[in-house]
Each structure stands twice: as C-alpha cells, then as structure tokens.
Amino acid sequence: MKSFVTSSTMSFSTNNLIRFGSGTSNLLRILGNNQIGAGNGVTSRSIQLSSGDQSSLGSQTRKRFYKKVSTVQSNKDFEIILDNRKLKTPAGSVFRVSSEPLALAVANEWDAQEEKILVSSMHLTSLVNTILDNPNKLRKQDIVSHILTYLDNDTLLCREEGNSEWSSEQTKEWDPLVDWFNQRYGTNVESSSAITGPCLPIEARDVLQKHLHSYDFWTLNGLMFAVESVKSLILALACVDRHLTVEESVRLATLETNFQTRQWGRVEWAHDVDNFNVQSRFAASILFVHLTSSSSSIENKFKK
C-alpha cells in the first residue's frame, strides 16, 4: 500500500482516507482498479506543461521524474511535494487545497504513476488544476446553470418507445430512482418520450438551483464533472447522497448500451474499456465532492 510523508513526519496511507468517511474506500478501489481505462475523459480539462518546471502536470505522457510524494501543511492549506519541489498548476500557481484528505488523494494519484506519468488517470489533479487556474473564468452561477442544462436531457428522463422490452426495462430500472429524486428534493419531474425531451416545471428548477447554490465553488466543480460523466443530474445527486454506489450509478447510466449488447453482442474489450472510463471519472468526481464538503483535517476528524 502506498504511503506518503506529511510535514509532521507522520506516515499516511490510503487507510487514512478509508477511515475518513463512509464509502471513500470503495471510491479509491474503483479509481485504482480502473486506472488502465482512464483514457480520454478529461480532454475538456486538458492541461499544458509549464516550461522549465517539472513539478507541473504535462498534457502528454512523460517519464516519472520524482521518487517520493509527500504532503505539507502551509498555514491552513495543504500542498503536494514531489521530492523537494512543490507541485504547481499549468498556470504556475502553487497547487494548494484546503482539505487534507483531498491532498492525500491527489498524492495517491502521483504516487500511483509508475515509469511513465499517465495524465489521463489523474482526475483529481485535473479537477484541482481547473479550479485553481479557472481558465474559462467561470463563476458559481455559471456552473449551476451548466449543471441544470443536463436536467433537460437527463439520461433517466429521456425515454424511447418502439421496443416493448426496452421500454419495460427503462420503467423498471429508472422509475424508482426518479420517484426517489422527487421525494428527496420535493420536485415533480417526469420522464418523457417526446423528441423535445421532458418538460420541467419552473418550481422544480428553482428548487434544484437553490440546492446547487448551497455547495461552494470547489464542490460544484466536482459535481459538474460527475454530471458530465453520466449525463445525469439525478444519478450524480443520488450518488452524492449515498443512495447509490458508483457502480450502480454507472450501470443505470449505461443501461441502453448494456441492453443493446445483450441483443447484438459485445465488441471485445471496447465496452469494458468504455465502462472503466466512466467509472473512473465518476468515482473521482464523487470522491472530490465528498472530500471538499467534509472536514478539511483528518486529525480533527479522528478526534471527533
């Protein structure tokens, strides 16, 4: 098991993150198991190598240039150290987070790299880089509005007719979760088979907008990444609320693909790799949401 050294010279391993919160160990396991399939999921968050600074994350595969990964506390924040160099963002800022568990999770990504650095497997690092540099100058309202656009074409709300077996499977698998969502958030969203998609009540949109604004800027970025991964706000919030596991959420998100492969057969390896990609991205985003919306200090968490 990988271990990291903190500024207090205590040795930390992924057991710290497992103890930190319910469900976190499963998310770490998924991230580790699916690293082989973490391919092109963060192209929209691609990052460029800062010239002359080996501590910045490059956009291409490169040889591992460090031996030891550690975390250090700086005031109330936490930084990542590669050997004796501070990790920096593509824009040259010091890579700094306020959550110690998140810092350890990022350190785990860097320590998991072997002879070559596989940038596409480092979803947490990419998320933090995007937030710190904010290349698109996004505001909180921009992210909330973007997330809500996915509800208009949510995977669970857009239904297809014509195949009775497929229609029956959609009803059986998706309707219970839509019912849970309406009860949990006090909304009345309904599925639709219309080509224009579901018609969402203004009241439901207002309720969800208010709920999303309750998250801070960092957590919203993680939630946005989760929604984009499974094309569903309903599935993302169900997993954030621990109503579903990552595996269950991804299975429901890929229900149509799984149905079609049962009908027509599988393309060897291709479907498995695609599934690993989605699981890896989605697990990272849910872990990010949990770690940025919980206590920032593992030591304080243990004391509680």
Backbone bond lengths (Angstrom), bond angles and torsions (degrees), N, CA, C in turn:
res aa  C-N    CA-C-N  psi(-1)  N-CA   C-N-CA  omega(-1)  CA-C   N-CA-C  phi
1 M - - - 1.454 - - 1.522 109.28 -
2 K 1.342 114.87 135.09 1.454 119.86 -177.21 1.527 110.01 -67.83
3 S 1.321 115.83 144.66 1.463 119.30 177.41 1.514 109.11 -132.08
4 F 1.321 115.54 154.97 1.446 121.25 -178.53 1.515 108.74 -129.33
5 V 1.312 115.85 156.83 1.455 120.61 179.31 1.515 108.86 -110.56
6 T 1.303 117.49 128.82 1.459 121.63 179.18 1.517 109.26 -98.12
7 S 1.327 114.61 173.94 1.461 119.65 -177.85 1.528 111.64 -64.40
8 S 1.318 116.75 -20.99 1.470 119.41 179.34 1.518 111.28 -88.98
9 T 1.332 117.00 9.29 1.462 125.87 178.45 1.522 112.88 64.38
10 M 1.326 117.63 14.16 1.455 120.09 174.69 1.519 108.87 -83.79
11 S 1.323 117.01 142.86 1.462 120.90 179.25 1.521 109.56 -89.95
12 F 1.340 115.25 124.22 1.450 120.72 179.99 1.523 109.13 -115.24
13 S 1.306 116.73 143.23 1.458 122.17 174.51 1.506 108.56 -127.25
14 T 1.326 117.20 -179.08 1.453 120.70 178.87 1.508 111.48 -64.35
15 N 1.336 119.12 -12.52 1.457 120.99 173.99 1.528 110.88 -61.20
16 N 1.350 116.76 -31.40 1.458 119.81 177.80 1.520 110.44 -60.95
17 L 1.325 115.76 -41.73 1.454 119.92 -179.73 1.516 110.69 -72.54
18 I 1.322 117.42 -34.55 1.452 120.89 177.38 1.524 110.18 -62.70
19 R 1.343 116.57 -41.52 1.454 120.89 179.86 1.516 111.69 -73.17
20 F 1.331 116.12 -20.40 1.454 119.26 -172.39 1.519 112.40 -66.02
21 G 1.323 118.75 -39.88 1.454 118.78 -176.01 1.504 112.70 -160.45
22 S 1.317 115.71 154.02 1.452 122.29 179.84 1.518 110.42 -62.32
23 G 1.314 116.40 130.65 1.455 121.21 176.59 1.508 114.72 90.54
24 T 1.320 118.03 -16.21 1.461 120.24 -176.74 1.515 112.22 -64.29
25 S 1.333 118.23 -35.78 1.458 120.78 -179.47 1.520 111.17 -62.60
26 N 1.335 117.17 -38.67 1.456 120.06 178.14 1.518 111.35 -65.67
27 L 1.339 117.28 -38.72 1.456 120.24 179.26 1.521 110.98 -65.12
28 L 1.329 116.96 -41.32 1.462 120.44 177.61 1.523 111.22 -64.10
29 R 1.335 115.62 -38.54 1.470 119.08 178.91 1.519 110.50 -63.78
30 I 1.321 116.99 -43.23 1.463 120.61 179.30 1.515 110.51 -62.54
31 L 1.323 116.85 -44.29 1.460 120.43 179.35 1.522 111.02 -60.11
32 G 1.336 116.31 -41.75 1.460 120.23 -179.87 1.509 112.20 -69.41
33 N 1.328 117.34 -45.46 1.462 121.24 -177.37 1.515 112.35 -67.64
34 N 1.325 117.23 -31.62 1.449 120.88 -173.68 1.517 113.33 -98.44
35 Q 1.320 116.91 10.78 1.461 118.94 -175.65 1.523 111.83 -61.31
36 I 1.312 117.02 -29.71 1.461 119.93 179.78 1.510 111.61 -64.33
37 G 1.336 115.99 -26.71 1.454 119.01 -176.60 1.507 114.00 -106.53
38 A 1.300 118.12 24.66 1.458 120.34 -174.15 1.509 112.68 -89.48
39 G 1.309 116.47 37.93 1.449 123.98 -167.88 1.504 119.61 -56.07
40 N 1.336 117.94 -97.43 1.445 120.43 -165.61 1.513 113.77 -102.84
41 G 1.313 116.81 23.88 1.454 119.44 -172.79 1.510 115.37 -73.01
42 V 1.329 119.66 -14.03 1.459 119.49 -176.32 1.518 110.78 -118.91
43 T 1.329 116.60 32.00 1.450 118.18 -179.97 1.513 111.63 -62.70
44 S 1.350 116.83 -32.25 1.459 118.83 178.88 1.522 111.15 -71.74
45 R 1.322 115.83 -14.01 1.453 119.92 179.41 1.534 109.63 -113.58
46 S 1.334 117.41 26.45 1.455 120.83 -175.25 1.522 109.90 -62.53
47 I 1.309 114.57 150.06 1.454 119.51 -173.50 1.525 110.75 -130.46
48 Q 1.299 116.62 148.70 1.446 122.18 -175.83 1.523 110.88 -104.29
49 L 1.295 115.82 146.56 1.455 122.37 179.37 1.520 110.07 -74.76
50 S 1.310 115.27 125.89 1.463 119.61 176.02 1.522 109.19 -75.63
51 S 1.286 116.89 123.79 1.461 120.46 -176.03 1.508 110.82 -63.30
52 G 1.333 115.05 134.12 1.448 120.83 175.23 1.506 114.12 83.05
53 D 1.351 118.79 0.09 1.463 120.03 -178.52 1.516 109.14 -126.96
54 Q 1.309 117.50 102.28 1.446 121.73 -176.87 1.518 112.60 -72.01
55 S 1.328 117.86 -10.27 1.453 119.87 -179.93 1.517 112.43 -85.84
56 S 1.326 118.14 -1.80 1.452 121.13 177.74 1.514 109.41 -92.81
57 L 1.343 115.42 150.97 1.458 120.58 -176.61 1.509 110.30 -82.06
58 G 1.308 117.88 126.67 1.444 122.14 -178.98 1.501 113.02 -88.95
59 S 1.335 117.02 161.54 1.449 122.52 -178.79 1.521 111.38 -88.86
60 Q 1.322 117.45 -2.43 1.450 120.47 179.74 1.526 109.49 -127.85
61 T 1.342 114.86 160.29 1.455 119.67 179.06 1.523 109.27 -65.39
62 R 1.316 116.29 134.52 1.452 119.55 179.83 1.513 108.59 -144.53
63 K 1.305 116.56 162.97 1.450 122.19 -177.83 1.522 110.28 -70.00
64 R 1.325 115.43 141.82 1.465 119.61 177.00 1.524 109.06 -64.46
65 F 1.333 116.53 126.91 1.465 121.16 -173.35 1.526 112.42 -110.55
66 Y 1.325 118.39 4.36 1.464 121.82 -176.16 1.529 109.27 -129.13
67 K 1.310 115.71 158.69 1.462 120.76 179.17 1.520 112.33 -107.04
68 K 1.332 116.39 -42.06 1.462 120.22 -173.54 1.523 110.61 -119.27
69 V 1.336 115.24 138.87 1.468 121.97 175.58 1.524 107.73 -113.53
70 S 1.317 116.93 131.67 1.465 120.53 179.61 1.519 109.71 -141.82
71 T 1.309 114.97 165.05 1.458 121.00 174.47 1.517 108.98 -119.36
72 V 1.326 115.97 148.66 1.458 120.35 179.58 1.520 108.47 -138.42
73 Q 1.317 116.42 143.02 1.458 120.41 178.37 1.520 109.45 -90.89
74 S 1.326 114.85 132.39 1.464 121.27 178.37 1.513 107.31 -127.33
75 N 1.327 115.86 107.48 1.457 121.40 -170.50 1.528 108.40 57.63
76 K 1.332 118.30 -119.17 1.458 120.39 179.81 1.526 112.49 -100.10
77 D 1.324 116.90 0.81 1.464 121.14 -178.36 1.518 111.23 -104.46
78 F 1.345 114.93 173.51 1.460 121.20 -178.91 1.528 109.15 -129.95
79 E 1.318 115.27 137.54 1.460 122.09 -177.57 1.519 110.17 -120.29
80 I 1.340 115.27 159.59 1.462 122.20 179.17 1.526 108.43 -105.49
81 I 1.322 116.19 131.07 1.464 121.57 -179.92 1.518 109.40 -114.86
82 L 1.321 116.78 125.25 1.460 122.68 173.99 1.521 106.83 -104.02
83 D 1.332 115.64 107.22 1.460 121.66 -169.24 1.538 108.09 58.30
84 N 1.322 117.71 -108.06 1.478 118.83 -179.56 1.525 111.29 -117.40
85 R 1.328 116.92 18.99 1.458 120.43 -178.34 1.520 110.66 -115.76
86 K 1.327 115.07 140.50 1.453 119.60 175.49 1.533 110.06 -76.71
87 L 1.331 115.49 136.23 1.456 120.24 174.38 1.519 109.17 -68.16
88 K 1.335 116.26 139.01 1.460 120.89 179.65 1.517 110.52 -125.48
89 T 1.321 115.57 158.72 1.457 121.81 177.25 1.525 108.90 -79.00
90 P 1.330 118.03 168.21 1.469 120.01 177.24 1.527 113.29 -57.88
91 A 1.345 117.01 -29.52 1.466 119.87 179.53 1.522 112.18 -83.50
92 G 1.326 117.39 -2.10 1.454 120.63 175.91 1.516 115.80 96.76
93 S 1.336 117.33 3.15 1.459 119.69 177.34 1.519 110.30 -80.35
94 V 1.325 116.53 151.96 1.459 120.23 176.11 1.524 108.87 -65.20
95 F 1.316 116.05 131.86 1.464 122.25 178.69 1.522 108.08 -72.42
96 R 1.326 116.59 108.01 1.456 120.76 -171.11 1.528 109.85 -138.29
97 V 1.343 116.94 131.57 1.462 121.71 178.03 1.525 109.32 -128.66
98 S 1.321 116.39 156.41 1.460 120.18 -178.68 1.524 112.49 -91.24
99 S 1.331 117.16 -10.00 1.465 121.90 -177.66 1.522 110.39 -104.45
100 E 1.325 117.23 120.21 1.462 120.62 178.05 1.532 111.71 -64.34
101 P 1.336 119.59 -43.45 1.474 118.77 176.99 1.522 112.58 -59.37
102 L 1.336 117.38 -37.51 1.462 119.85 177.07 1.527 110.46 -65.70
103 A 1.319 117.25 -40.73 1.468 120.52 177.53 1.531 110.74 -59.66
104 L 1.338 116.56 -41.28 1.462 120.59 178.84 1.524 111.46 -67.37
105 A 1.330 116.39 -36.96 1.458 120.02 178.55 1.522 110.93 -66.73
106 V 1.333 117.01 -39.92 1.466 120.78 176.13 1.530 110.04 -65.43
107 A 1.334 116.18 -42.64 1.461 120.01 177.38 1.522 110.44 -59.20
108 N 1.321 117.07 -37.42 1.452 121.41 177.13 1.528 111.29 -60.87
109 E 1.342 116.63 -39.68 1.465 120.04 177.58 1.529 110.94 -61.40
110 W 1.335 116.47 -44.68 1.466 119.66 -178.84 1.523 111.37 -69.90
111 D 1.328 117.13 -37.45 1.460 119.84 -179.49 1.522 111.70 -72.52
112 A 1.340 117.02 -23.92 1.461 121.01 -179.58 1.522 112.45 -75.42
113 Q 1.331 117.73 -15.94 1.468 120.46 178.15 1.526 109.55 -67.58
114 E 1.297 115.71 139.92 1.470 119.27 -176.98 1.530 110.27 -101.78
115 E 1.305 118.74 -121.44 1.461 119.20 -177.39 1.524 111.54 -68.60
116 K 1.322 115.72 -34.69 1.455 120.40 178.92 1.528 109.97 -120.31
117 I 1.330 115.60 148.72 1.453 121.34 179.05 1.522 108.55 -86.92
118 L 1.320 116.61 116.07 1.455 122.06 179.00 1.526 107.78 -94.27
119 V 1.315 115.84 94.57 1.459 121.71 -175.27 1.520 111.75 -56.78
120 S 1.328 116.99 -39.81 1.462 121.03 -174.16 1.515 113.32 -67.79
121 S 1.329 118.37 -11.35 1.465 120.74 178.78 1.523 112.38 -92.72
122 M 1.337 116.98 -3.84 1.468 120.97 -172.02 1.528 110.13 -103.82
123 H 1.326 115.94 68.08 1.460 121.10 -174.59 1.518 112.69 -67.45
124 L 1.314 118.35 -38.95 1.459 120.73 -179.76 1.525 110.98 -66.13
125 T 1.323 115.62 -42.98 1.463 120.18 176.86 1.521 110.59 -59.56
126 S 1.333 116.44 -44.09 1.464 120.89 -179.66 1.524 111.65 -63.17
127 L 1.335 115.83 -40.58 1.461 119.55 178.87 1.528 111.48 -62.28
128 V 1.321 116.37 -46.36 1.466 119.48 -179.16 1.526 110.49 -64.90
129 N 1.330 117.12 -41.69 1.463 120.42 177.52 1.529 111.26 -57.89
130 T 1.338 115.68 -44.27 1.463 120.54 -179.15 1.519 111.19 -62.57
131 I 1.340 116.18 -40.37 1.468 120.11 -178.85 1.528 111.13 -70.10
132 L 1.326 116.99 -45.70 1.467 120.26 -177.14 1.524 111.99 -66.42
133 D 1.336 117.08 -41.87 1.464 120.20 -178.63 1.528 112.02 -84.88
134 N 1.341 116.12 -31.40 1.473 122.22 179.37 1.527 111.15 43.84
135 P 1.330 117.74 61.23 1.467 120.89 -174.35 1.523 113.75 -61.78
136 N 1.331 117.40 -27.01 1.469 120.49 -179.96 1.530 113.08 -93.89
137 K 1.337 115.65 5.55 1.468 121.30 177.63 1.530 111.73 54.42
138 L 1.322 116.19 43.12 1.457 120.54 -178.56 1.523 111.18 -74.29
139 R 1.321 114.73 144.07 1.456 121.63 171.89 1.519 108.60 -106.46
140 K 1.310 115.87 169.22 1.462 120.43 -179.24 1.521 111.05 -57.31
141 Q 1.330 117.33 -44.00 1.457 121.25 -179.36 1.523 111.26 -62.38
142 D 1.321 117.63 -35.64 1.460 121.11 178.98 1.523 110.96 -61.64
143 I 1.324 115.85 -42.41 1.463 120.19 -178.56 1.522 110.45 -69.32
144 V 1.327 117.23 -42.56 1.465 120.49 178.35 1.525 110.24 -59.67
145 S 1.311 117.32 -45.81 1.465 121.34 179.84 1.517 111.22 -62.32
146 H 1.334 116.10 -40.43 1.465 120.04 -179.95 1.526 110.89 -65.61
147 I 1.322 117.53 -42.87 1.462 120.90 179.60 1.526 110.66 -62.11
148 L 1.336 116.75 -41.43 1.463 120.63 -177.85 1.525 112.65 -66.45
149 T 1.335 117.80 -24.98 1.466 119.17 177.86 1.520 111.47 -64.00
150 Y 1.340 116.37 -27.08 1.455 119.65 179.74 1.528 111.90 -70.85
151 L 1.330 116.97 -23.98 1.455 119.46 179.44 1.528 110.65 -68.24
152 D 1.335 117.37 -29.10 1.455 120.93 179.57 1.525 112.03 -64.47
153 N 1.320 116.47 -27.01 1.462 121.09 178.98 1.522 110.73 -130.06
154 D 1.328 115.23 38.79 1.458 120.42 -177.17 1.523 111.17 -59.50
155 T 1.323 116.07 137.56 1.459 121.58 -178.86 1.525 111.92 -50.96
156 L 1.327 117.52 -39.67 1.461 121.38 -174.86 1.521 113.24 -80.98
157 L 1.335 117.42 -15.01 1.457 120.46 -176.94 1.522 113.17 -100.16
158 C 1.305 117.59 -21.65 1.471 121.22 -178.95 1.527 109.01 -92.04
159 R 1.315 116.20 106.13 1.461 122.16 -175.22 1.529 111.76 -104.09
160 E 1.308 115.26 158.40 1.459 121.78 177.81 1.517 109.71 -121.45
161 E 1.318 115.50 141.57 1.458 121.33 176.54 1.522 109.66 -113.44
162 G 1.318 116.01 171.88 1.465 119.86 177.69 1.504 112.92 114.49
163 N 1.318 116.90 -31.35 1.459 121.95 176.91 1.521 107.05 -118.63
164 S 1.323 116.25 110.57 1.464 120.30 -174.17 1.525 112.07 -62.65
165 E 1.329 116.96 -35.80 1.459 119.98 179.88 1.514 111.10 -66.85
166 W 1.349 116.24 -42.35 1.455 120.64 179.08 1.524 111.13 -68.55
167 S 1.323 117.32 -40.65 1.465 121.46 177.39 1.521 110.83 -60.68
168 S 1.323 115.76 -41.72 1.464 120.70 179.40 1.520 111.13 -64.53
169 E 1.341 117.18 -38.53 1.465 120.66 -179.53 1.523 110.99 -69.06
170 Q 1.335 117.16 -39.35 1.464 120.17 176.54 1.530 111.01 -59.88
171 T 1.322 115.46 -45.56 1.467 120.15 179.93 1.519 111.40 -62.67
172 K 1.317 116.17 -45.01 1.457 121.33 -177.03 1.526 112.12 -66.20
173 E 1.320 117.07 -43.45 1.466 121.24 -173.23 1.532 113.68 -86.79
174 W 1.336 116.82 -37.60 1.470 119.90 -171.62 1.524 114.45 -96.20
175 D 1.335 117.55 -33.81 1.465 119.40 -175.93 1.530 113.68 -58.49
176 P 1.353 119.35 -42.71 1.475 118.42 179.13 1.525 113.15 -59.39
177 L 1.322 117.06 -34.76 1.461 119.46 -179.40 1.526 111.03 -75.05
178 V 1.333 117.64 -36.45 1.465 120.48 175.29 1.522 109.81 -62.53
179 D 1.344 116.79 -41.22 1.465 120.96 177.75 1.531 110.62 -62.81
180 W 1.325 116.51 -42.21 1.477 120.06 177.43 1.523 110.17 -61.27
181 F 1.317 116.55 -44.43 1.466 121.82 -178.10 1.532 110.39 -59.90
182 N 1.330 117.06 -45.98 1.463 120.58 179.86 1.520 111.77 -63.13
183 Q 1.318 116.42 -38.94 1.461 120.00 179.32 1.521 111.20 -71.25
184 R 1.320 117.10 -40.07 1.463 121.94 -177.23 1.520 111.62 -67.49
185 Y 1.337 117.88 -41.01 1.458 120.81 -173.65 1.531 113.37 -108.38
186 G 1.315 117.07 3.34 1.456 119.89 177.23 1.511 113.52 67.30
187 T 1.327 116.71 34.64 1.466 121.83 -179.72 1.528 109.37 -109.23
188 N 1.333 114.91 177.25 1.463 120.10 177.35 1.528 111.05 -138.10
189 V 1.324 115.68 46.93 1.464 119.79 179.18 1.526 109.72 -72.60
190 E 1.322 115.84 146.77 1.455 121.77 -179.13 1.512 110.09 -132.75
191 S 1.321 115.54 151.57 1.458 120.60 177.58 1.524 110.01 -77.27
192 S 1.328 115.54 163.11 1.460 120.23 -179.42 1.526 109.79 -152.20
193 S 1.317 114.86 146.80 1.466 120.12 175.04 1.527 111.46 -104.36
194 A 1.330 116.48 6.63 1.461 121.11 179.02 1.522 110.44 -68.01
195 I 1.296 116.13 147.59 1.462 120.67 -178.15 1.526 111.16 -65.35
196 T 1.321 117.12 -24.63 1.470 121.27 179.45 1.521 112.38 -82.52
197 G 1.347 116.75 -5.01 1.449 120.22 179.16 1.515 112.03 87.74
198 P 1.315 118.22 179.08 1.467 121.84 -178.03 1.525 111.77 -69.80
199 C 1.328 114.84 150.19 1.461 121.23 175.56 1.519 107.90 -98.90
200 L 1.311 116.78 112.30 1.453 121.13 -173.86 1.526 110.97 -95.12
201 P 1.316 117.25 129.32 1.470 120.74 178.16 1.532 110.83 -61.88
202 I 1.327 115.85 143.91 1.457 120.54 179.16 1.523 110.60 -60.50
203 E 1.337 116.21 -36.74 1.459 120.26 -179.38 1.527 111.53 -60.76
204 A 1.345 115.94 -41.63 1.464 120.30 179.91 1.524 110.70 -64.30
205 R 1.318 116.11 -41.57 1.466 120.07 179.35 1.528 110.79 -63.97
206 D 1.318 116.50 -39.77 1.465 120.22 179.55 1.531 111.12 -65.05
207 V 1.338 116.33 -41.62 1.468 120.66 179.03 1.520 110.60 -61.40
208 L 1.338 116.73 -46.14 1.458 120.95 -177.77 1.523 111.28 -69.41
209 Q 1.324 116.48 -35.91 1.466 119.23 177.46 1.519 110.82 -63.21
210 K 1.333 116.39 -42.19 1.466 120.83 177.79 1.520 110.45 -63.09
211 H 1.337 116.54 -41.10 1.469 119.85 179.53 1.527 110.72 -64.41
212 L 1.314 117.51 -44.21 1.463 120.52 -178.96 1.532 111.13 -63.46
213 H 1.317 116.65 -35.58 1.472 119.90 179.33 1.527 111.96 -68.42
214 S 1.330 116.98 -13.19 1.467 118.94 177.94 1.524 111.60 -74.78
215 Y 1.336 117.25 -15.54 1.465 121.50 176.68 1.528 109.86 -86.26
216 D 1.325 116.30 153.14 1.459 118.60 175.99 1.529 110.11 -84.03
217 F 1.320 116.20 176.69 1.465 121.97 -173.69 1.527 111.88 -60.02
218 W 1.335 116.98 -40.83 1.458 121.11 -178.53 1.527 111.03 -65.89
219 T 1.322 116.23 -49.20 1.460 119.95 -177.95 1.519 110.95 -63.55
220 L 1.327 117.36 -37.60 1.465 120.89 178.53 1.524 111.43 -61.57
221 N 1.324 117.43 -37.84 1.464 120.15 177.27 1.525 111.05 -62.48
222 G 1.335 116.24 -42.15 1.454 119.39 176.95 1.511 112.02 -64.45
223 L 1.340 116.81 -41.18 1.458 120.55 178.56 1.523 110.96 -65.27
224 M 1.314 117.05 -38.52 1.469 120.51 177.64 1.532 110.31 -60.89
225 F 1.315 116.98 -42.81 1.461 121.71 178.77 1.521 110.27 -63.00
226 A 1.343 116.89 -37.71 1.470 121.16 178.80 1.517 110.69 -66.13
227 V 1.327 116.29 -46.07 1.469 120.92 -179.61 1.526 110.38 -62.33
228 E 1.322 116.70 -42.78 1.464 120.30 179.59 1.530 111.58 -64.24
229 S 1.321 116.56 -32.49 1.468 120.54 -176.66 1.518 112.63 -68.28
230 V 1.354 116.74 -39.62 1.472 120.22 -176.53 1.522 112.19 -111.80
231 K 1.327 117.11 2.52 1.476 122.56 179.35 1.523 111.40 55.46
232 S 1.323 116.25 39.86 1.455 119.29 -177.12 1.525 110.80 -157.99
233 L 1.335 115.96 119.89 1.459 120.68 173.38 1.521 110.12 -71.97
234 I 1.331 116.89 -34.72 1.463 121.09 -179.57 1.524 110.56 -62.05
235 L 1.317 117.44 -47.68 1.460 121.07 -179.58 1.525 111.38 -65.69
236 A 1.330 116.25 -40.50 1.467 119.51 -178.71 1.527 110.98 -63.58
237 L 1.326 117.28 -46.43 1.467 119.90 -179.46 1.522 111.41 -68.62
238 A 1.323 117.61 -33.51 1.468 120.41 177.47 1.524 110.47 -63.59
239 C 1.325 116.77 -36.28 1.463 120.12 179.50 1.522 110.82 -77.09
240 V 1.321 117.56 -38.66 1.462 120.65 176.14 1.521 110.07 -60.53
241 D 1.327 117.08 -38.74 1.471 122.14 178.89 1.521 112.89 -78.66
242 R 1.343 116.66 0.23 1.466 123.03 -178.30 1.530 112.76 62.28
243 H 1.329 115.64 25.96 1.464 120.04 172.88 1.522 110.10 -78.77
244 L 1.335 116.00 -29.38 1.455 122.74 176.41 1.517 109.61 -127.87
245 T 1.330 115.78 155.18 1.460 120.51 170.78 1.517 109.07 -86.44
246 V 1.318 116.17 168.46 1.464 120.40 176.21 1.521 110.66 -59.63
247 E 1.331 116.21 -44.49 1.466 119.87 -179.14 1.524 111.78 -61.27
248 E 1.336 116.26 -43.00 1.460 119.86 179.58 1.528 111.01 -65.41
249 S 1.316 116.53 -41.29 1.464 120.29 -179.87 1.525 111.30 -62.87
250 V 1.310 116.72 -45.28 1.468 120.38 -179.96 1.523 110.77 -66.43
251 R 1.333 117.27 -37.60 1.470 119.55 177.48 1.524 110.66 -61.44
252 L 1.332 117.18 -42.42 1.459 120.27 179.29 1.528 111.50 -70.21
253 A 1.321 116.71 -33.43 1.467 120.77 179.25 1.526 111.50 -68.57
254 T 1.325 116.37 -29.95 1.477 121.45 -177.54 1.527 111.33 -107.70
255 L 1.314 115.58 26.33 1.468 120.36 -176.45 1.528 111.74 -59.56
256 E 1.326 116.71 -43.27 1.469 119.52 -178.78 1.524 111.10 -65.79
257 T 1.320 116.94 -42.46 1.471 119.93 178.37 1.517 110.78 -60.56
258 N 1.329 116.14 -43.92 1.462 119.77 179.16 1.521 111.59 -64.50
259 F 1.336 116.75 -37.22 1.464 120.57 177.45 1.520 110.49 -64.09
260 Q 1.323 116.09 -45.21 1.467 120.04 -178.98 1.522 112.16 -65.13
261 T 1.328 116.98 -37.70 1.469 118.81 -179.95 1.523 110.90 -69.16
262 R 1.318 117.15 -30.85 1.466 119.11 174.73 1.521 111.12 -67.14
263 Q 1.337 115.28 -31.22 1.462 119.41 -179.01 1.526 112.20 -81.07
264 W 1.319 116.60 -41.00 1.462 120.90 -169.98 1.525 114.47 -117.21
265 G 1.321 117.32 -5.66 1.457 119.82 178.73 1.518 112.48 98.59
266 R 1.323 115.18 166.45 1.457 121.68 -176.64 1.515 111.32 -103.11
267 V 1.329 115.16 148.40 1.460 120.94 169.46 1.521 106.16 -87.67
268 E 1.315 116.54 118.61 1.461 120.72 -173.06 1.526 111.50 -52.90
269 W 1.305 116.40 128.06 1.462 127.10 178.73 1.533 113.39 73.76
270 A 1.319 117.74 -36.74 1.465 119.99 -171.52 1.517 112.37 -59.16
271 H 1.331 116.95 -47.70 1.459 119.48 -178.19 1.527 111.61 -67.64
272 D 1.333 116.61 -36.53 1.464 119.53 178.44 1.520 111.08 -65.10
273 V 1.325 117.06 -42.76 1.460 121.05 179.79 1.520 110.60 -64.05
274 D 1.337 116.66 -43.51 1.467 119.87 178.10 1.525 110.79 -60.32
275 N 1.331 116.40 -41.82 1.457 120.49 -179.67 1.528 110.95 -65.33
276 F 1.344 116.78 -41.32 1.457 120.96 176.95 1.530 110.88 -62.02
277 N 1.334 116.53 -40.13 1.465 120.25 178.53 1.518 111.11 -58.22
278 V 1.334 115.69 -50.06 1.459 120.50 -177.49 1.520 110.51 -64.55
279 Q 1.331 117.21 -45.34 1.464 120.16 -179.58 1.518 111.80 -61.25
280 S 1.318 116.91 -42.20 1.465 120.44 -178.84 1.520 111.34 -63.99
281 R 1.344 117.04 -47.32 1.464 120.63 179.73 1.526 111.04 -64.50
282 F 1.330 115.59 -44.16 1.463 119.55 -176.30 1.526 110.82 -68.52
283 A 1.324 117.80 -42.04 1.466 121.15 178.52 1.521 110.61 -61.24
284 A 1.331 116.93 -41.47 1.468 120.40 179.59 1.522 110.94 -63.18
285 S 1.326 116.39 -42.22 1.463 119.83 -178.02 1.525 111.75 -67.45
286 I 1.336 117.35 -40.77 1.467 120.25 178.86 1.528 110.29 -67.24
287 L 1.329 117.01 -41.86 1.458 120.53 176.02 1.526 110.47 -59.46
288 F 1.331 116.22 -42.07 1.460 121.50 179.66 1.529 110.53 -61.60
289 V 1.323 117.22 -44.27 1.469 121.34 178.56 1.520 110.63 -60.34
290 H 1.336 116.73 -45.77 1.459 120.25 -178.76 1.530 111.58 -64.51
291 L 1.323 116.88 -41.57 1.460 120.09 -175.78 1.522 113.04 -75.24
292 T 1.331 117.40 -26.97 1.466 119.61 179.84 1.525 112.32 -89.20
293 S 1.325 117.03 -9.18 1.460 119.47 179.82 1.526 111.69 -113.10
294 S 1.349 116.36 12.17 1.465 121.74 178.86 1.515 109.66 -117.58
295 S 1.335 115.44 -177.54 1.460 120.82 179.27 1.515 110.05 -57.46
296 S 1.331 116.97 137.76 1.463 121.18 -174.64 1.513 113.41 -79.54
297 S 1.300 117.90 -15.78 1.459 120.63 -174.46 1.520 111.51 -117.26
298 I 1.308 116.86 124.76 1.453 121.39 176.88 1.528 110.18 -64.71
299 E 1.326 116.75 -39.62 1.458 121.07 -179.88 1.531 110.38 -59.83
300 N 1.344 116.21 -44.41 1.459 119.71 178.53 1.512 111.22 -66.26
301 K 1.333 116.49 -35.08 1.450 120.21 -180.00 1.524 110.48 -64.68
302 F 1.335 116.22 -42.52 1.457 120.25 179.85 1.523 111.19 -64.90
303 K 1.336 117.27 -37.38 1.457 120.95 179.77 1.512 111.50 -62.65
304 K 1.372 115.41 -34.83 1.449 119.14 178.56 1.516 111.55 -68.57
